[in-house]
Amino acid sequence: MTATSLAEERTTPPVPPPRKSGPRRLSSFLIAHPRTRLALLLSAPLFWLGVVYIVALVLLLVTAFWSVDSFTGEITTEWTLENIITVLTGSLYQTVTLRTLGVALLVTLIDVVVALPIAFYMAKVASPRAQRILLIAVLMPLWASYLVKAYAWRSVLSQDGILEWMLAPLGLSTPGYGLPATVITLSYLWLPYVILPIYAGLERVPDSLLEASADLGGKTWRTLGSVVLPLVFPAIIAGTIFSFSLSLGDYITVNIVGGASQMLGNLVYTNVGAANNLPLAAAIALIPIVIIFGYLAVVRRTGALNNL
């Protein structure tokens, strides 16, 4: 190489790297800052949850401390505890609260008792092919409309329905419309929401633990009680939260199959619609919210929520 070429090579400026476009610079920045990336991903759902749901709920509950003008029917924004005192001291609201709480607890108990063997068979006994078929069978009721399922049970439980036809040879009759029909219908509606969490929890239980219990002489019920239930308890709690909370706030099923029975949801609906008393309806809506928070507090003390 000649001296002239060396001199030209030394005096030639280096070629700058290609400039990154805007999207490439943004992607490089997000890769280098994972927390910023996470914040951007969560911003939209958190905005929806915070503004559209929580703020709207808070604004609704604030109206519980307002009142309705008896002459004009307009809402008065002066703060008062009249609606809260009415709900806490009224015998009607106390009776309906106890009835609603009893229905929700009974529906939850029935769903757990029915869901446990189904979920256990799906997770630990069924073959992979049968497992997929059973999972589809559990999910299929969720594809149908809530109203369609409720009205289907209304037809089944009617005096001339298929259940009456099946029980007639045995000298029995259907319970008709009322609280028993409400419990049956709600138990059917929320059963998939209880099966799926328990099934997911049972799938996480290693088969080796069951085999070890059998090798050590543990019988079936002893294995279920000492090995399986403690491990799947958080999943059971998750399922009960669904069934309990959904039953506590339901009002459509009671209107369809409950006959003259009333639950808290019916009182809220009546005061919002027919009575046009939104503050009293908001005060009644505080009852299931307080019950749910109390239930979650009790569940949290058990430590089940920490293992979900």
N, C-alpha and C positions, 0 to 999 in steps of 0.2 A: 504494500500500500504506500503510495507516494505521500510526501509531506503536504502537498496541496489538498489531497482528499482528507487527510487527517485534520487539517485546519478547517475545511468546510464542515466536517462532522462535528467538530467542537463548537463551531459557531451556529449550527442549525438548532433552533429552539425545540424542546421536546413537545411532542403532540399531546395536547390536554385530553384527559379521559372524556368520553361522551357524557353530556349533561343528562341527568335523570329527568324524566317527565314528572308532572304533578302526581299522577296515581302511583308511580314507582317510589317517589319520595314519601308519599303517605304510607304506603305499605312498609317501607323500610323503617319509618318512624314507629308504626304500630308493632312491628316485630321487636324493635328495641325497647318498647314500653308496654309490657303485657298488662299492667294495671289499667292503663288508658284504654287498651283494647277491650278489656273486660267491662270497663265503665260504659263504653260506647255500646257494647252488646246488650247490656242490661238497662240502658237508659229508656228505651221504648217501652218494654213491659213494666218497668217500675213507674214510669209516667202514667201508663194506663191504670195500674193498680192503685197508685197514690191519688191521682186526680179523679179518675172516672169512678172508682169504687169507694175508696176510703173516705175521700172528701165528701162525696155524695151521701154516703152513709152517715157521716158525722153531721152534715147539714140536716138530714132527715131527723136524726135523733135530737138535735137541738130544738126542733119544733115541739118536742114533748114538754118543754117548759114554757110554751106559749098557750094561748087559749083562743076560743072561737066566740065571737060576739053573738049573743043569743038573738039579737034583733036582725042584724044584717047578714049573719053567717060568714062574715069575713074573719080571717085569722088576725088576732091581735098579738103583736110581738112584744108585749110586756111579759117579763119573766114571772112565772108563778109555779108553785108546786102542786097545784090543784089536781092535775092529771095523774101525777105520781102517787099522791095520797089516795085518789080514787081507785087506782089499780091495786095498790097495796092493801087497802082496807075493804074493798068491795068483795062480797061473798061470791058473786058470779065469777070474777077474775081468779079468785083463789081456787074455786072448784075446777074451772077450765084449766088452770095451770097444773093442778095435780093430775087431772085426766090426761093432759098432753104429755106430762112427764112419765106417767105410767105407761102410756102407749109407746112412747119412744124407747123406754127401757125394755118393754116386752118384745118389741120388734127387734131390738138389738140382740137380746138373748136368743130369740128364735133363729135369727140369721147366723149367729156364731155357732149354735148347736148344729144347724144344717150345713154350714159352710166347712166346718172342720173335717168331717169325713170325706166330703167331696174333694176338698183341696188336698188332703193327704193321699187319696187314691190317685189324683192327677199327678202329684209330685213324686210319689215313691212307689207306686204299684203299677200304674198303667205303662204300656209300652210307648215309645216315642210317637208312633202313629196314632195310637189311641189318645195320647196326651194332647196332640194337636186337635183331634176331633172334639175332645171334651172342652178344650179351651175355646174353640169356635162356638160350641153349644152354649157355653157360659156367656160369651160376648153377644150372641145373636139377639137376646132380648133387648140389649142396649140399642140395637139398630131400629127398633120399633118406637113409635111415638109414645110418650108418657100417657097421653089421653087414650090412645088405642088400647093400651094394656089395662088401664083403670076401667074403661068401659067393658072390656072383655071380662074382667072379674065381676063387674056388675051383672053381666049376662049369666055368668056361671053361678053366682050366688043368689040369683032371683028365684022366686017361688016356682017358676016353670023352667028353670035352667037345667043344664046337664047334670049338675051336682045333685039336684033334687031327684032327677030321674035315676041316678046311680044309687042313691040312698033309700029310695022308696021300697025296694024289695027287702031291705033290712029293718024296715019300720022306723027309719030315722028321717030327719028333715034338715034342711039347710038352716044356718043361723040367721038368715035374712040380712037385712041392712042394719048397721049399727057399729058399735065399737069392735066386736069380733071380726066383722067383715073388713073394717078399716085396718086392723092388725094383720089379717091375712094378706090383704092387698099390698100394704106397705112392706111386709116381709118379702113378698115376691119382687117388688120393684127394686129394693135395695140389696137383694141377695148377691148379685154380681159384684157390687162394690165391696162386699165383705169377703167373697171367695178369692178375688184376685190378689189382695194384699197378703192373705194367709197362704195362698199358693206360692207367691213369690218368696215369702219367708221360709216355707218348707223346702223350697228348692235350694236354699242356702244351707240347709242342715246337711252335713256330710253323711253319706250312707255308712261310712266307717264307724260312726258313733252308734248307729243302730246295730250294726254287726257286733261291735264290742259289747254292747249291752246284752245281746243274745248269748255271746260266748261266756259272759260272766253269770249267766243263769237268769237274767232279767226276763220276766214274762211280758206279754204284750202291753197290758195296762200299766205295769210298772215302768216300762220303757217310755210309753207315751207320757206318763205323768212326771217322770224324773228326768228325762232326756229331751223329749220333743217339745213339750209345752213350755219349759223355761226358755228355750231358744226361739220359739215362734211367738212368745208372748208379745213382743213389740209389734209384730205383724197383726196379731189379733186386736191389739189396741188401735192400730191404724184403721182396721176395718170397722171397729165399733164407733170411731169418730165419724165415719161416713154415715152409717145407718142411724146413729143417734141424732146427729145434727140435722140430717135430711128429714127424719121423721118429726123432729121437734118443730120445724118450720113449715111442714106441709099443710095445705088447706084444700087442695083440689080433690084429693082422694076422699076426704071426709065429706065433701059436697056430693061426690058421686055414689059412694057406697056406705057412708056413715049415717044415713037416715037423718034423724033430728040431732045427732051428736054434734058437738062443737069442740074445736080445739083453738089454740091461740092464733093460728093463722087465719081461721075464720073470723075471729073478732077483729083482727087487723084489717082484713078485707072488707068487713061490714062497715067499719068506721071510716075507711077511706072512700068507699063507694056510696052506699045507701045513706049513711049518717052524715057524710061530708065533714067528718071531725078528724082532720089529719093530726092535730096535736095529741088527741087521745089514742089514735092508732099508733103513733110513734111511741107513746108511753107503754102501750101493750107490747110493742116490738122489743122494748128493752128487756122484757122478762126472758125470752129464749136466748138473747145475747148474753145476759148475766149467767144463765144456766150453763151455756156452752163454755164461757170463760171459767166458771167454777169447775166444770167437768175436766177441762184441759189442765187446770191447776192441780186437781187431784191426780190426774194421769201423769203429770210432770213429776210429782213427788215420788211416784213409783219408779221413775227412771226409764220408763219404757220409751219415751220420746227420744232419749239420748241414743238409743240403739236402732232407730229407724234408718 
